[in-house]
Amino acid sequence: MIAAGGVGAADDADYLAAGAAAVCVGEDVVSPAAVASGDWAEITRRARDFTAGLPERCAGTRAPYRPGQLASVTALAMAVPW
């Protein structure tokens, strides 16, 4: 299962701890304002910040933290031609 829709930094680790294979994050990374203004640098910054904070958010939970997998997702997010 991949958790999507309303998932963000406040609860991503909870979904992973509950057994989700991955989470799909929207406005925590891709804000409508940044898209409307074409601020791709801001979206990239938010994606980096979100993924950089995941290990800390997973600490102390049952959420699996897989650095290699996270790096792959981060690289993909940075490569998407917005």
Biopython code that builds the backbone (N, CA, C, O; Angstrom):
import numpy as np
from Bio.PDB.StructureBuilder import StructureBuilder

atoms = [
    (1, "MET", "N", (0.842, -1.171, 0.000)),
    (1, "MET", "CA", (0.000, 0.000, 0.000)),
    (1, "MET", "C", (0.888, 1.235, 0.000)),
    (1, "MET", "O", (1.919, 1.270, 0.672)),
    (2, "ILE", "N", (0.489, 2.232, -0.745)),
    (2, "ILE", "CA", (1.138, 3.532, -0.739)),
    (2, "ILE", "C", (0.104, 4.529, -0.242)),
    (2, "ILE", "O", (-0.956, 4.701, -0.844)),
    (3, "ALA", "N", (0.429, 5.181, 0.865)),
    (3, "ALA", "CA", (-0.488, 6.172, 1.435)),
    (3, "ALA", "C", (-0.395, 7.468, 0.641)),
    (3, "ALA", "O", (0.698, 7.979, 0.395)),
    (4, "ALA", "N", (-1.550, 7.996, 0.242)),
    (4, "ALA", "CA", (-1.589, 9.240, -0.530)),
    (4, "ALA", "C", (-2.836, 10.021, -0.143)),
    (4, "ALA", "O", (-3.818, 9.451, 0.332)),
    (5, "GLY", "N", (-2.785, 11.305, -0.348)),
    (5, "GLY", "CA", (-3.935, 12.153, -0.067)),
    (5, "GLY", "C", (-3.943, 12.627, 1.373)),
    (5, "GLY", "O", (-4.394, 11.908, 2.265)),
    (6, "GLY", "N", (-3.453, 13.818, 1.603)),
    (6, "GLY", "CA", (-3.438, 14.372, 2.938)),
    (6, "GLY", "C", (-2.234, 13.962, 3.771)),
    (6, "GLY", "O", (-2.154, 14.312, 4.949)),
    (7, "VAL", "N", (-1.304, 13.232, 3.186)),
    (7, "VAL", "CA", (-0.103, 12.815, 3.901)),
    (7, "VAL", "C", (0.904, 13.956, 3.878)),
    (7, "VAL", "O", (1.109, 14.603, 2.851)),
    (8, "GLY", "N", (1.523, 14.191, 5.020)),
    (8, "GLY", "CA", (2.531, 15.237, 5.104)),
    (8, "GLY", "C", (3.559, 14.916, 6.168)),
    (8, "GLY", "O", (3.586, 13.811, 6.708)),
    (9, "ALA", "N", (4.395, 15.880, 6.461)),
    (9, "ALA", "CA", (5.463, 15.690, 7.439)),
    (9, "ALA", "C", (4.919, 15.399, 8.836)),
    (9, "ALA", "O", (5.614, 14.801, 9.656)),
    (10, "ALA", "N", (3.700, 15.811, 9.111)),
    (10, "ALA", "CA", (3.120, 15.588, 10.439)),
    (10, "ALA", "C", (2.744, 14.129, 10.678)),
    (10, "ALA", "O", (2.637, 13.701, 11.827)),
    (11, "ASP", "N", (2.539, 13.352, 9.598)),
    (11, "ASP", "CA", (2.063, 11.985, 9.802)),
    (11, "ASP", "C", (2.675, 10.941, 8.871)),
    (11, "ASP", "O", (2.235, 9.792, 8.874)),
    (12, "ASP", "N", (3.670, 11.307, 8.083)),
    (12, "ASP", "CA", (4.256, 10.329, 7.159)),
    (12, "ASP", "C", (4.844, 9.124, 7.885)),
    (12, "ASP", "O", (4.666, 7.992, 7.434)),
    (13, "ALA", "N", (5.532, 9.338, 8.986)),
    (13, "ALA", "CA", (6.129, 8.226, 9.733)),
    (13, "ALA", "C", (5.055, 7.300, 10.296)),
    (13, "ALA", "O", (5.270, 6.092, 10.397)),
    (14, "ASP", "N", (3.902, 7.855, 10.661)),
    (14, "ASP", "CA", (2.805, 7.021, 11.175)),
    (14, "ASP", "C", (2.321, 6.043, 10.103)),
    (14, "ASP", "O", (2.077, 4.871, 10.392)),
    (15, "TYR", "N", (2.183, 6.524, 8.873)),
    (15, "TYR", "CA", (1.746, 5.649, 7.785)),
    (15, "TYR", "C", (2.784, 4.555, 7.519)),
    (15, "TYR", "O", (2.430, 3.395, 7.310)),
    (16, "LEU", "N", (4.070, 4.933, 7.528)),
    (16, "LEU", "CA", (5.121, 3.947, 7.306)),
    (16, "LEU", "C", (5.159, 2.924, 8.435)),
    (16, "LEU", "O", (5.343, 1.733, 8.189)),
    (17, "ALA", "N", (4.985, 3.383, 9.670)),
    (17, "ALA", "CA", (4.974, 2.469, 10.813)),
    (17, "ALA", "C", (3.786, 1.512, 10.755)),
    (17, "ALA", "O", (3.871, 0.382, 11.235)),
    (18, "ALA", "N", (2.674, 1.969, 10.164)),
    (18, "ALA", "CA", (1.479, 1.132, 10.057)),
    (18, "ALA", "C", (1.580, 0.115, 8.920)),
    (18, "ALA", "O", (0.701, -0.732, 8.761)),
    (19, "GLY", "N", (2.661, 0.201, 8.125)),
    (19, "GLY", "CA", (2.862, -0.797, 7.086)),
    (19, "GLY", "C", (2.850, -0.291, 5.658)),
    (19, "GLY", "O", (3.057, -1.075, 4.732)),
    (20, "ALA", "N", (2.615, 0.994, 5.451)),
    (20, "ALA", "CA", (2.651, 1.521, 4.083)),
    (20, "ALA", "C", (4.049, 1.326, 3.507)),
    (20, "ALA", "O", (5.047, 1.530, 4.198)),
    (21, "ALA", "N", (4.114, 0.935, 2.251)),
    (21, "ALA", "CA", (5.403, 0.748, 1.589)),
    (21, "ALA", "C", (6.052, 2.086, 1.254)),
    (21, "ALA", "O", (7.274, 2.192, 1.152)),
    (22, "ALA", "N", (5.213, 3.101, 1.087)),
    (22, "ALA", "CA", (5.703, 4.436, 0.740)),
    (22, "ALA", "C", (4.598, 5.436, 1.041)),
    (22, "ALA", "O", (3.456, 5.058, 1.305)),
    (23, "VAL", "N", (4.946, 6.701, 0.999)),
    (23, "VAL", "CA", (3.947, 7.764, 1.128)),
    (23, "VAL", "C", (4.076, 8.691, -0.071)),
    (23, "VAL", "O", (5.167, 8.896, -0.605)),
    (24, "CYS", "N", (2.966, 9.236, -0.474)),
    (24, "CYS", "CA", (2.914, 10.186, -1.572)),
    (24, "CYS", "C", (2.513, 11.527, -0.975)),
    (24, "CYS", "O", (1.412, 11.673, -0.443)),
    (25, "VAL", "N", (3.389, 12.483, -1.064)),
    (25, "VAL", "CA", (3.178, 13.771, -0.408)),
    (25, "VAL", "C", (2.860, 14.828, -1.451)),
    (25, "VAL", "O", (3.468, 14.858, -2.521)),
    (26, "GLY", "N", (1.916, 15.684, -1.142)),
    (26, "GLY", "CA", (1.509, 16.729, -2.074)),
    (26, "GLY", "C", (1.962, 18.106, -1.650)),
    (26, "GLY", "O", (3.107, 18.492, -1.884)),
    (27, "GLU", "N", (1.059, 18.852, -1.024)),
    (27, "GLU", "CA", (1.300, 20.262, -0.758)),
    (27, "GLU", "C", (2.424, 20.545, 0.227)),
    (27, "GLU", "O", (2.919, 21.672, 0.262)),
    (28, "ASP", "N", (2.848, 19.576, 1.027)),
    (28, "ASP", "CA", (4.014, 19.809, 1.879)),
    (28, "ASP", "C", (5.258, 20.055, 1.026)),
    (28, "ASP", "O", (6.204, 20.703, 1.472)),
    (29, "VAL", "N", (5.250, 19.544, -0.182)),
    (29, "VAL", "CA", (6.391, 19.712, -1.085)),
    (29, "VAL", "C", (6.033, 20.604, -2.265)),
    (29, "VAL", "O", (6.778, 21.526, -2.594)),
    (30, "VAL", "N", (4.907, 20.337, -2.899)),
    (30, "VAL", "CA", (4.518, 21.065, -4.107)),
    (30, "VAL", "C", (3.341, 21.971, -3.785)),
    (30, "VAL", "O", (2.180, 21.592, -3.942)),
    (31, "SER", "N", (3.665, 23.172, -3.334)),
    (31, "SER", "CA", (2.586, 24.095, -2.968)),
    (31, "SER", "C", (1.952, 24.680, -4.229)),
    (31, "SER", "O", (2.647, 24.935, -5.212)),
    (32, "PRO", "N", (0.635, 24.893, -4.203)),
    (32, "PRO", "CA", (-0.028, 25.491, -5.364)),
    (32, "PRO", "C", (0.555, 26.865, -5.723)),
    (32, "PRO", "O", (0.647, 27.213, -6.900)),
    (33, "ALA", "N", (0.943, 27.634, -4.714)),
    (33, "ALA", "CA", (1.511, 28.958, -4.983)),
    (33, "ALA", "C", (2.838, 28.852, -5.736)),
    (33, "ALA", "O", (3.100, 29.631, -6.653)),
    (34, "ALA", "N", (3.674, 27.889, -5.346)),
    (34, "ALA", "CA", (4.961, 27.711, -6.026)),
    (34, "ALA", "C", (4.754, 27.251, -7.464)),
    (34, "ALA", "O", (5.475, 27.679, -8.366)),
    (35, "VAL", "N", (3.776, 26.384, -7.678)),
    (35, "VAL", "CA", (3.480, 25.929, -9.042)),
    (35, "VAL", "C", (2.964, 27.097, -9.875)),
    (35, "VAL", "O", (3.400, 27.301, -11.008)),
    (36, "ALA", "N", (2.033, 27.862, -9.309)),
    (36, "ALA", "CA", (1.436, 28.980, -10.049)),
    (36, "ALA", "C", (2.476, 30.021, -10.457)),
    (36, "ALA", "O", (2.383, 30.622, -11.527)),
    (37, "SER", "N", (3.467, 30.224, -9.591)),
    (37, "SER", "CA", (4.483, 31.232, -9.894)),
    (37, "SER", "C", (5.690, 30.648, -10.628)),
    (37, "SER", "O", (6.603, 31.379, -11.010)),
    (38, "GLY", "N", (5.688, 29.329, -10.823)),
    (38, "GLY", "CA", (6.809, 28.695, -11.510)),
    (38, "GLY", "C", (8.079, 28.669, -10.675)),
    (38, "GLY", "O", (9.185, 28.673, -11.215)),
    (39, "ASP", "N", (7.918, 28.642, -9.359)),
    (39, "ASP", "CA", (9.069, 28.664, -8.454)),
    (39, "ASP", "C", (9.593, 27.252, -8.216)),
    (39, "ASP", "O", (9.418, 26.685, -7.137)),
    (40, "TRP", "N", (10.239, 26.693, -9.243)),
    (40, "TRP", "CA", (10.723, 25.321, -9.184)),
    (40, "TRP", "C", (11.849, 25.167, -8.162)),
    (40, "TRP", "O", (12.022, 24.094, -7.585)),
    (41, "ALA", "N", (12.605, 26.222, -7.942)),
    (41, "ALA", "CA", (13.665, 26.172, -6.922)),
    (41, "ALA", "C", (13.053, 25.976, -5.536)),
    (41, "ALA", "O", (13.605, 25.246, -4.713)),
    (42, "GLU", "N", (11.929, 26.616, -5.277)),
    (42, "GLU", "CA", (11.247, 26.450, -3.984)),
    (42, "GLU", "C", (10.717, 25.025, -3.829)),
    (42, "GLU", "O", (10.825, 24.439, -2.752)),
    (43, "ILE", "N", (10.154, 24.474, -4.880)),
    (43, "ILE", "CA", (9.666, 23.093, -4.829)),
    (43, "ILE", "C", (10.832, 22.138, -4.585)),
    (43, "ILE", "O", (10.717, 21.203, -3.793)),
    (44, "THR", "N", (11.937, 22.370, -5.257)),
    (44, "THR", "CA", (13.123, 21.538, -5.053)),
    (44, "THR", "C", (13.616, 21.652, -3.618)),
    (44, "THR", "O", (13.945, 20.643, -2.996)),
    (45, "ARG", "N", (13.670, 22.876, -3.083)),
    (45, "ARG", "CA", (14.103, 23.081, -1.696)),
    (45, "ARG", "C", (13.184, 22.349, -0.734)),
    (45, "ARG", "O", (13.648, 21.697, 0.202)),
    (46, "ARG", "N", (11.879, 22.457, -0.963)),
    (46, "ARG", "CA", (10.911, 21.793, -0.077)),
    (46, "ARG", "C", (11.038, 20.276, -0.156)),
    (46, "ARG", "O", (10.891, 19.592, 0.858)),
    (47, "ALA", "N", (11.307, 19.743, -1.339)),
    (47, "ALA", "CA", (11.500, 18.295, -1.485)),
    (47, "ALA", "C", (12.739, 17.843, -0.722)),
    (47, "ALA", "O", (12.716, 16.818, -0.039)),
    (48, "ARG", "N", (13.810, 18.603, -0.839)),
    (48, "ARG", "CA", (15.038, 18.256, -0.100)),
    (48, "ARG", "C", (14.809, 18.316, 1.404)),
    (48, "ARG", "O", (15.220, 17.416, 2.137)),
    (49, "ASP", "N", (14.148, 19.381, 1.863)),
    (49, "ASP", "CA", (13.884, 19.529, 3.302)),
    (49, "ASP", "C", (12.991, 18.396, 3.809)),
    (49, "ASP", "O", (13.223, 17.845, 4.885)),
    (50, "PHE", "N", (11.972, 18.058, 3.028)),
    (50, "PHE", "CA", (11.056, 16.995, 3.439)),
    (50, "PHE", "C", (11.793, 15.671, 3.580)),
    (50, "PHE", "O", (11.657, 14.990, 4.596)),
    (51, "THR", "N", (12.571, 15.302, 2.570)),
    (51, "THR", "CA", (13.270, 14.024, 2.621)),
    (51, "THR", "C", (14.386, 14.032, 3.661)),
    (51, "THR", "O", (14.650, 13.004, 4.285)),
    (52, "ALA", "N", (15.038, 15.163, 3.856)),
    (52, "ALA", "CA", (16.098, 15.242, 4.866)),
    (52, "ALA", "C", (15.540, 15.045, 6.270)),
    (52, "ALA", "O", (16.238, 14.526, 7.141)),
    (53, "GLY", "N", (14.306, 15.447, 6.502)),
    (53, "GLY", "CA", (13.702, 15.322, 7.825)),
    (53, "GLY", "C", (13.094, 13.962, 8.123)),
    (53, "GLY", "O", (12.731, 13.686, 9.266)),
    (54, "LEU", "N", (12.977, 13.108, 7.113)),
    (54, "LEU", "CA", (12.327, 11.813, 7.314)),
    (54, "LEU", "C", (13.028, 10.928, 8.345)),
    (54, "LEU", "O", (12.341, 10.325, 9.170)),
    (55, "PRO", "N", (14.354, 10.819, 8.341)),
    (55, "PRO", "CA", (14.981, 9.961, 9.356)),
    (55, "PRO", "C", (14.623, 10.378, 10.787)),
    (55, "PRO", "O", (14.367, 9.524, 11.635)),
    (56, "GLU", "N", (14.605, 11.663, 11.050)),
    (56, "GLU", "CA", (14.246, 12.145, 12.389)),
    (56, "GLU", "C", (12.786, 11.845, 12.705)),
    (56, "GLU", "O", (12.453, 11.462, 13.826)),
    (57, "ARG", "N", (11.913, 12.020, 11.707)),
    (57, "ARG", "CA", (10.492, 11.744, 11.946)),
    (57, "ARG", "C", (10.241, 10.263, 12.171)),
    (57, "ARG", "O", (9.305, 9.899, 12.883)),
    (58, "CYS", "N", (11.068, 9.392, 11.570)),
    (58, "CYS", "CA", (10.908, 7.941, 11.734)),
    (58, "CYS", "C", (11.539, 7.434, 13.033)),
    (58, "CYS", "O", (11.165, 6.370, 13.525)),
    (59, "ALA", "N", (12.477, 8.175, 13.583)),
    (59, "ALA", "CA", (13.161, 7.746, 14.810)),
    (59, "ALA", "C", (12.141, 7.567, 15.936)),
    (59, "ALA", "O", (11.271, 8.413, 16.146)),
    (60, "GLY", "N", (12.266, 6.467, 16.641)),
    (60, "GLY", "CA", (11.364, 6.218, 17.763)),
    (60, "GLY", "C", (10.023, 5.642, 17.359)),
    (60, "GLY", "O", (9.149, 5.463, 18.207)),
    (61, "THR", "N", (9.843, 5.348, 16.080)),
    (61, "THR", "CA", (8.609, 4.714, 15.612)),
    (61, "THR", "C", (8.969, 3.353, 15.026)),
    (61, "THR", "O", (10.142, 2.986, 14.957)),
    (62, "ARG", "N", (7.975, 2.628, 14.617)),
    (62, "ARG", "CA", (8.208, 1.354, 13.925)),
    (62, "ARG", "C", (8.418, 1.578, 12.430)),
    (62, "ARG", "O", (8.544, 0.618, 11.669)),
    (63, "ALA", "N", (8.456, 2.825, 12.012)),
    (63, "ALA", "CA", (8.589, 3.130, 10.588)),
    (63, "ALA", "C", (9.947, 2.693, 10.071)),
    (63, "ALA", "O", (10.974, 3.029, 10.661)),
    (64, "PRO", "N", (9.964, 1.945, 8.973)),
    (64, "PRO", "CA", (11.251, 1.552, 8.390)),
    (64, "PRO", "C", (11.883, 2.751, 7.704)),
    (64, "PRO", "O", (11.220, 3.489, 6.974)),
    (65, "TYR", "N", (13.140, 2.928, 7.942)),
    (65, "TYR", "CA", (13.872, 3.988, 7.248)),
    (65, "TYR", "C", (14.905, 3.317, 6.366)),
    (65, "TYR", "O", (15.809, 2.648, 6.865)),
    (66, "ARG", "N", (14.779, 3.489, 5.059)),
    (66, "ARG", "CA", (15.673, 2.863, 4.091)),
    (66, "ARG", "C", (16.405, 3.957, 3.328)),
    (66, "ARG", "O", (15.882, 4.478, 2.343)),
    (67, "PRO", "N", (17.611, 4.312, 3.771)),
    (67, "PRO", "CA", (18.328, 5.427, 3.126)),
    (67, "PRO", "C", (18.463, 5.296, 1.618)),
    (67, "PRO", "O", (18.293, 6.289, 0.910)),
    (68, "GLY", "N", (18.758, 4.121, 1.102)),
    (68, "GLY", "CA", (18.902, 3.963, -0.340)),
    (68, "GLY", "C", (17.613, 4.232, -1.078)),
    (68, "GLY", "O", (17.608, 4.870, -2.131)),
    (69, "GLN", "N", (16.526, 3.746, -0.528)),
    (69, "GLN", "CA", (15.218, 3.962, -1.141)),
    (69, "GLN", "C", (14.861, 5.439, -1.116)),
    (69, "GLN", "O", (14.361, 5.982, -2.101)),
    (70, "LEU", "N", (15.118, 6.084, 0.012)),
    (70, "LEU", "CA", (14.822, 7.505, 0.136)),
    (70, "LEU", "C", (15.646, 8.317, -0.851)),
    (70, "LEU", "O", (15.143, 9.261, -1.459)),
    (71, "ALA", "N", (16.911, 7.950, -1.008)),
    (71, "ALA", "CA", (17.763, 8.665, -1.950)),
    (71, "ALA", "C", (17.229, 8.534, -3.367)),
    (71, "ALA", "O", (17.294, 9.485, -4.146)),
    (72, "SER", "N", (16.697, 7.355, -3.707)),
    (72, "SER", "CA", (16.138, 7.150, -5.044)),
    (72, "SER", "C", (14.918, 8.031, -5.260)),
    (72, "SER", "O", (14.752, 8.627, -6.324)),
    (73, "VAL", "N", (14.070, 8.109, -4.250)),
    (73, "VAL", "CA", (12.874, 8.943, -4.359)),
    (73, "VAL", "C", (13.268, 10.401, -4.470)),
    (73, "VAL", "O", (12.692, 11.140, -5.269)),
    (74, "THR", "N", (14.242, 10.825, -3.678)),
    (74, "THR", "CA", (14.694, 12.210, -3.727)),
    (74, "THR", "C", (15.252, 12.544, -5.098)),
    (74, "THR", "O", (14.941, 13.597, -5.656)),
    (75, "ALA", "N", (16.075, 11.655, -5.650)),
    (75, "ALA", "CA", (16.650, 11.894, -6.967)),
    (75, "ALA", "C", (15.561, 11.993, -8.028)),
    (75, "ALA", "O", (15.638, 12.835, -8.923)),
    (76, "LEU", "N", (14.560, 11.145, -7.932)),
    (76, "LEU", "CA", (13.462, 11.190, -8.879)),
    (76, "LEU", "C", (12.697, 12.496, -8.754)),
    (76, "LEU", "O", (12.344, 13.103, -9.765)),
    (77, "ALA", "N", (12.437, 12.939, -7.530)),
    (77, "ALA", "CA", (11.706, 14.192, -7.329)),
    (77, "ALA", "C", (12.474, 15.373, -7.906)),
    (77, "ALA", "O", (11.873, 16.306, -8.439)),
    (78, "MET", "N", (13.789, 15.335, -7.803)),
    (78, "MET", "CA", (14.589, 16.445, -8.322)),
    (78, "MET", "C", (14.679, 16.414, -9.843)),
    (78, "MET", "O", (14.929, 17.443, -10.471)),
    (79, "ALA", "N", (14.476, 15.228, -10.444)),
    (79, "ALA", "CA", (14.643, 15.081, -11.884)),
    (79, "ALA", "C", (13.366, 15.343, -12.676)),
    (79, "ALA", "O", (13.411, 15.492, -13.897)),
    (80, "VAL", "N", (12.239, 15.397, -11.993)),
    (80, "VAL", "CA", (10.969, 15.584, -12.695)),
    (80, "VAL", "C", (10.947, 16.972, -13.362)),
    (80, "VAL", "O", (11.154, 17.977, -12.682)),
    (81, "PRO", "N", (10.706, 17.041, -14.653)),
    (81, "PRO", "CA", (10.669, 18.343, -15.337)),
    (81, "PRO", "C", (9.333, 19.043, -15.077)),
    (81, "PRO", "O", (8.377, 18.886, -15.837)),
    (82, "TRP", "N", (9.286, 19.798, -14.020)),
    (82, "TRP", "CA", (8.039, 20.468, -13.623)),
    (82, "TRP", "C", (7.591, 21.372, -14.746)),
    (82, "TRP", "O", (6.562, 22.037, -14.631)),
]
sb = StructureBuilder()
sb.init_structure("model")
sb.init_model(0)
sb.init_chain("A")
sb.init_seg("    ")
for serial, (resi, resn, name, xyz) in enumerate(atoms, 1):
    if name == "N":
        sb.init_residue(resn, " ", resi, " ")
    sb.init_atom(name, np.array(xyz, "f"), 0.0, 1.0, " ", f" {name:<3s}", serial, name[0])
structure = sb.get_structure()
